[in-house]
Amino acid sequence: MGITSRRAAKNWTMLSEGRATWASTSPKNSWIEDLKKEQLLVYRNPAEKGYTVSLALQRGESISPLAFPDVTFTVEELLGETS
């Protein structure tokens, strides 16, 4: 396994472990901006071992926070302009 593969595996493990820990604090949804892949990762419905719903939204898609369903954000608004 090369350095890049090891680093990616370590980052994925950290994200997976962090999601479970974060879910245990009971926020109803968490949004993470993945700037490298230009996507918005959305986790909803916390459970004992993480979230029961996970979405990977791309540019051109939109989302509403659970607390404010009448408010809509596009992925472009959240990620900003492409470089």
CYANA upper distance limits for C-alpha pairs under 8 A (distance plus 0.5 A):
  1 MET  CA      5 SER  CA      6.39
  1 MET  CA      6 ARG  CA      6.82
  2 GLY  CA      6 ARG  CA      6.67
  3 ILE  CA      7 ARG  CA      6.56
  4 THR  CA      8 ALA  CA      6.59
  5 SER  CA      9 ALA  CA      6.56
  6 ARG  CA     10 LYS  CA      6.57
  7 ARG  CA     11 ASN  CA      6.60
  8 ALA  CA     12 TRP  CA      6.58
  9 ALA  CA     13 THR  CA      6.66
 10 LYS  CA     14 MET  CA      6.67
 11 ASN  CA     15 LEU  CA      6.64
 12 TRP  CA     16 SER  CA      6.58
 13 THR  CA     17 GLU  CA      6.57
 14 MET  CA     18 GLY  CA      6.37
 15 LEU  CA     19 ARG  CA      6.51
 16 SER  CA     20 ALA  CA      7.12
 17 GLU  CA     21 THR  CA      6.85
 18 GLY  CA     22 TRP  CA      6.36
 19 ARG  CA     23 ALA  CA      6.44
 19 ARG  CA     50 GLY  CA      6.23
 19 ARG  CA     51 TYR  CA      7.95
 20 ALA  CA     24 SER  CA      6.79
 20 ALA  CA     48 GLU  CA      7.94
 20 ALA  CA     49 LYS  CA      5.70
 20 ALA  CA     50 GLY  CA      4.41
 20 ALA  CA     51 TYR  CA      7.71
 21 THR  CA     25 THR  CA      7.49
 21 THR  CA     50 GLY  CA      7.77
 22 TRP  CA     26 SER  CA      7.70
 22 TRP  CA     27 PRO  CA      8.01
 22 TRP  CA     50 GLY  CA      8.16
 23 ALA  CA     27 PRO  CA      6.90
 23 ALA  CA     46 PRO  CA      5.40
 23 ALA  CA     47 ALA  CA      7.05
 23 ALA  CA     48 GLU  CA      7.90
 23 ALA  CA     49 LYS  CA      8.03
 23 ALA  CA     50 GLY  CA      5.70
 23 ALA  CA     51 TYR  CA      6.72
 24 SER  CA     46 PRO  CA      7.43
 24 SER  CA     47 ALA  CA      7.57
 24 SER  CA     48 GLU  CA      6.80
 24 SER  CA     49 LYS  CA      8.13
 24 SER  CA     50 GLY  CA      7.68
 26 SER  CA     46 PRO  CA      6.45
 27 PRO  CA     46 PRO  CA      7.58
 28 LYS  CA     44 ARG  CA      6.22
 28 LYS  CA     45 ASN  CA      6.04
 28 LYS  CA     46 PRO  CA      6.72
 28 LYS  CA     66 LEU  CA      7.85
 29 ASN  CA     42 VAL  CA      7.47
 29 ASN  CA     43 TYR  CA      5.87
 29 ASN  CA     44 ARG  CA      4.75
 29 ASN  CA     45 ASN  CA      7.05
 29 ASN  CA     46 PRO  CA      8.06
 29 ASN  CA     65 PRO  CA      8.11
 29 ASN  CA     66 LEU  CA      7.63
 30 SER  CA     42 VAL  CA      6.25
 30 SER  CA     43 TYR  CA      5.60
 30 SER  CA     44 ARG  CA      7.07
 31 TRP  CA     40 LEU  CA      7.21
 31 TRP  CA     41 LEU  CA      6.16
 31 TRP  CA     42 VAL  CA      5.10
 31 TRP  CA     43 TYR  CA      6.96
 32 ILE  CA     40 LEU  CA      6.32
 32 ILE  CA     41 LEU  CA      5.52
 32 ILE  CA     42 VAL  CA      6.99
 33 GLU  CA     38 GLU  CA      8.05
 33 GLU  CA     39 GLN  CA      6.80
 33 GLU  CA     40 LEU  CA      5.27
 33 GLU  CA     41 LEU  CA      6.77
 33 GLU  CA     78 LEU  CA      8.34
 33 GLU  CA     79 LEU  CA      7.25
 34 ASP  CA     38 GLU  CA      6.16
 34 ASP  CA     39 GLN  CA      5.80
 34 ASP  CA     40 LEU  CA      6.44
 34 ASP  CA     41 LEU  CA      7.45
 35 LEU  CA     39 GLN  CA      7.15
 35 LEU  CA     79 LEU  CA      7.65
 38 GLU  CA     58 GLN  CA      7.31
 38 GLU  CA     59 ARG  CA      7.82
 38 GLU  CA     79 LEU  CA      7.65
 39 GLN  CA     56 ALA  CA      6.79
 39 GLN  CA     57 LEU  CA      5.92
 39 GLN  CA     58 GLN  CA      5.28
 39 GLN  CA     59 ARG  CA      7.30
 39 GLN  CA     75 VAL  CA      7.76
 39 GLN  CA     79 LEU  CA      8.19
 40 LEU  CA     55 LEU  CA      8.43
 40 LEU  CA     56 ALA  CA      6.20
 40 LEU  CA     57 LEU  CA      5.52
 40 LEU  CA     58 GLN  CA      7.10
 40 LEU  CA     75 VAL  CA      7.12
 40 LEU  CA     79 LEU  CA      8.22
 41 LEU  CA     54 SER  CA      7.66
 41 LEU  CA     55 LEU  CA      6.21
 41 LEU  CA     56 ALA  CA      5.13
 41 LEU  CA     57 LEU  CA      6.86
 42 VAL  CA     54 SER  CA      6.09
 42 VAL  CA     55 LEU  CA      5.51
 42 VAL  CA     56 ALA  CA      6.91
 42 VAL  CA     57 LEU  CA      8.16
 43 TYR  CA     51 TYR  CA      6.41
 43 TYR  CA     52 THR  CA      8.19
 43 TYR  CA     53 VAL  CA      6.20
 43 TYR  CA     54 SER  CA      5.03
 43 TYR  CA     55 LEU  CA      7.02
 44 ARG  CA     51 TYR  CA      6.16
 44 ARG  CA     52 THR  CA      7.00
 44 ARG  CA     53 VAL  CA      5.55
 44 ARG  CA     54 SER  CA      6.92
 45 ASN  CA     51 TYR  CA      5.92
 45 ASN  CA     52 THR  CA      6.05
 45 ASN  CA     53 VAL  CA      6.71
 46 PRO  CA     50 GLY  CA      6.35
 46 PRO  CA     51 TYR  CA      4.82
 46 PRO  CA     52 THR  CA      6.84
 47 ALA  CA     51 TYR  CA      5.89
 47 ALA  CA     52 THR  CA      6.94
 57 LEU  CA     61 GLU  CA      6.71
 57 LEU  CA     62 SER  CA      8.12
 57 LEU  CA     75 VAL  CA      7.54
 58 GLN  CA     75 VAL  CA      7.00
 59 ARG  CA     74 THR  CA      7.99
 59 ARG  CA     75 VAL  CA      5.68
 59 ARG  CA     76 GLU  CA      6.23
 60 GLY  CA     74 THR  CA      7.39
 60 GLY  CA     75 VAL  CA      7.09
 60 GLY  CA     76 GLU  CA      7.65
 61 GLU  CA     74 THR  CA      6.39
 61 GLU  CA     75 VAL  CA      6.43
 62 SER  CA     72 THR  CA      7.06
 62 SER  CA     73 PHE  CA      5.96
 62 SER  CA     74 THR  CA      4.59
 62 SER  CA     75 VAL  CA      6.23
 63 ILE  CA     72 THR  CA      6.06
 63 ILE  CA     73 PHE  CA      5.97
 63 ILE  CA     74 THR  CA      6.93
 63 ILE  CA     75 VAL  CA      8.15
 64 SER  CA     68 PHE  CA      7.21
 64 SER  CA     69 PRO  CA      5.77
 64 SER  CA     70 ASP  CA      7.55
 64 SER  CA     71 VAL  CA      6.12
 64 SER  CA     72 THR  CA      5.05
 64 SER  CA     73 PHE  CA      6.74
 65 PRO  CA     69 PRO  CA      6.27
 65 PRO  CA     71 VAL  CA      7.58
 65 PRO  CA     72 THR  CA      8.03
 73 PHE  CA     77 GLU  CA      6.89
 73 PHE  CA     78 LEU  CA      7.63
 74 THR  CA     78 LEU  CA      7.18
 75 VAL  CA     79 LEU  CA      6.50
 76 GLU  CA     80 GLY  CA      5.89
 76 GLU  CA     81 GLU  CA      7.20
